[in-house]
């Protein structure tokens, strides 16, 4: 029996870690070595280190940030890197009857993965641009805030009382539009891939669906696609306290054309949502 593969695709900060955590507890092999938890994701990233490293290598060789937070750039995969990807996939398929992975940078290389894994199923996680951009901005600023909180008493006091609020506004003003462009870039890659797939080969959900209806998603994966999984309640994974508060972005995003483009991409994605 051929190996079954699930590609979990979604923009950074879209809930893919949370959902992959859930799938891991349902019994899906999501990586032999996973990225550890950190300040930006306290419950763990559930990212396969092998895919993360090759994606970072490709980005670095293209002169791009390894974070993958890029737009208007299509990283080129060298022949050598393509062979490394083929080797990773070949070993996974040999070792596991069913497996999958989540690594947000995967979105930048979906065209390649469609060629390498024509039989793969796609679980696509979508989250609105306002929430994603907010989450990215908050994650960055939390790291800056943490660095100040580790300094001397008077430096911490000056930061808290005088500097912090102004620095946050400046950070949001300087980065909000760039992060919105990244959201558009990633989701355009997803849309392009969905247009080339048969409807039976993908499941597109809003990340919040699992809070109330995880059994429908589970039934799709097990009943429709035949993954051998054991039900594990999503409520055991989800923690409301880890979801960041959404702030109004209008003071920081002045490009109305950019907002219109993001809304259009979001509307197109909604047409593909399989469960609502």
Beta strands, then each sheet from edge to edge (+ up, - down):
strand 1: 4-9
strand 2: 98-102
strand 3: 121-126
strand 4: 202-206
sheet 1: 2+ 1+ 3+ 4+
end
